Amino acid sequence: MKKNKSVYNIIVSILAIIGCFQVFTFSKKIIDVNFDTGLFYVAKSHDIPQKISFCGEEVPLDSKDIVERLDKEMIKNTYWHSSILLFYKRSGKYFPVIEPILKKNNIPNDFKYLAIAESGLDNVVSPAGARGFWQFMEKTGKEYNLEINKEVDERYHLEKSTQAACDYLNDAYKKFGSWTLVAASYNMGMYGLEKSLKRQKVKSYYDLLLNSETSRYVFRIIAYKTILENPSLYGYNLKSSEKYIPLKYSTVSIDTSVADFAEFAVQKNINYKILKLANPWLRQKYLKNENQKNYVLKILNSEFKVYTNYDTLLSDSNHQKLIVPIDSMVYETLDSLQKSQLINADTIKTEANLEKPKK
C-alpha cells in the first residue's frame, strides 16, 4: 500500500513539472500572437516603421535624435491604453465631420490627428482658457470669425471651429511653406515659431531646438496617426464596428430670442440635456439675439431618449406647483431698461416708508 502511494506521488510530481514547463513555454509563444477573444498583456518595444510621413512630408528617420524623439512618443502613447481606446472610438463619430471640411479647404487629412493632440476630440478647457476641439483662445477665435460671448461660444461648434482652424492653417502655410512647421505653429504661435527659425538660422522643424511641449508636439501627432491607423500592430484588438457613429439629427433655424431653452427643447420632443449635447456652443439657458441673427440648431433623433413623461407632469400641475425658471426673463427685462429708469433701493425704502424707526 505504501509502495503504491509513493508511485502515485512520483507520478503527480512529474505531471506537475511537465505542466509548469508547458505553461512557461506557452507564455513565451503568446507574446507576438493576436488573439480575437483572449486578453493578454505584454509590454514590449514596437518597431518604428522604416518610412513615416506627415502631410506628405517625410520624417527624417536617418537622424538619431529624431528616431529617439519619435520612439518616446510611440512608447508613451502606445501604453496610454484608455486614451487611445477613446480616441479610436471617438474618431468614428467626429472624423466624418472634420475630414470634409479639411478637404474643402485643401488642408491635408493628417491634421485631423492634430485635433486629438489638442483636445482628445472633446470639448475641453485648458488651464490657459483655450476651448473646444481645436483649443482656440478667445482673441484668436474672434480673429478667425468665431462668435464668442456670454451666450454663444462657437469654439464649441465643431463645424465652425474646424473651419476657423483651417483658416489659421492656411495662413500659417502661406508664411512657412511646410505643413510640419504649420503644425508646430499651432502649438507655439506663428510669431514664436518665426522668431525661433530666424534666431537659430534654420528652415526645418527637425532642425529646431524648442521648448519641451512644442519639441514633442509634432511627434505626438505622428504617433497618434501611426497607432490609430494600424492599432493591431501596437497591441490593440479593435474593430471598426466598435467606433462611435456620427450624430443623426434634423435642424431648426431661429432668428428670434429664446427665453428658456428647456421649454424650447420640450416643444421639440427632446430635453435640455439632449439639446446641449448637440449644441454645446449655446452657453446659457436663454438667447437674447438682439440682432436677430440666424442660428441653426441640431435636434438629435430618437436614439437619444427622454424618460420624463411630460403629459403626466403637466396633468399634475393642478395638484402641485411646478418650479418655473424665470431668471432669464428677469435678466432680459433688466438689461433692456435704461439706467435712468432704474430706482435706487434706498429710494424704494423711503417712498414705501420702510426706513427703520429712530430709537
Secondary structure, 3 states (H helix, E strand, C coil): CHHHHHHHHHHHHHHHHHHHHHHHHHHHHHHHCCCCCCCCCCCCCCCCCCCCEECCEECCCCCHHHHHHHHHHHHHHHCCHHHHHHHHHHHHHHHHHHHHHHHHCCCCHHHHHHHHHHHCCCCCECCCCCECCCCECHHHHHHCCCCECCCEEHHHCHHHHHHHHHHHHHHHHHHHCCHHHHHHHHHHCHHHHHHHHHHHCCCCHHHCCCCHHHHHHHHHHHHHHHHHHCHHHHCCCCCHHHCCCCCCEEEEEECCCECCHHHHHHHCCCCHHHHHHHCCCECCCCECCCCCCCEEEEEECCCCCCCCCHHHHHHHHHCCCCCCCCHHHHHHHHHHCCHHHCCCHHHHHHHCCCCCCCC
